[in-house]
Amino acid sequence: MLDEPVQTDTGITLSVPKFYTMIAVALVLVVGAWAGGYRIGFNDGKDEMSQFVRDQPVVSPQPKNQDSTLAERTTQPERTSNQGGSATNPVADSDGGTSRPVDSGRSPSDIMTASGFRAEDPRTAGMNYLVLATLPTEQASDAISFMNQNGMTIIGVPQLDSRAGSANNPSRYTLYSLGLAIPGNRWSAMSNQRLEHQRQVATLGARWQRERRGGSDFSQTNWEKYEH
């Protein structure tokens, strides 16, 4: 019976294979139409939803301790003093040395200068320097300051006491002028410079004694060779 031709209402006679072929084609067209409609509807719905959803930037979480560390760096003041409360920054001398302020911790062998104490002796070994006087600490400091203000550079060399317990705080300093240094082989040739320098020191010494009650007028001076 399957091989018999199929007769339609219109009187058109179809073979069985053609009939089933037409049914299959119709089913394919129906499925294709449904799939196309679904895809179109899905895309339209996606476009409508994109109007309500906007892209947001991605923010990476920061470590919890980062903000606190930054705050500590920006708010912590710089330390300018040591545990004892005295200044720790060195002071540069005009001759290139490094001095410590008077109120800082220092060694008992430090040299007294107009800008503070320094560990290195600025004198040159083998040169002769004028010795002004040996004075107590306060007098020596004032004399150095006064002479420096008037263009005469002098230093104070501590006189260490050999007695136990007194070496950490020298009470007296010997003053030396750095205004003129004489080599041993130029001693006689520079006699005029020597006398002129002694005169200048004595003139300033008299002023210091008169104006500030200094302990000496530096009129009794002598030359001494520095040996490191």
Salt bridges, closest charged atoms under 4 A:
ASP93 OD2 - ARG118 NH1 2.99
ASP95 OD1 - ARG118 NH1 3.11
ASP110 OD2 - ARG100 NH1 2.52
ASP121 OD2 - ARG123 NH2 2.81
ASP142 OD1 - ARG212 NH2 2.60
ASP161 OD2 - ARG163 NH2 2.61
GLU196 OE2 - ARG199 NH2 2.55
GLU211 OE2 - ARG207 NE 3.21
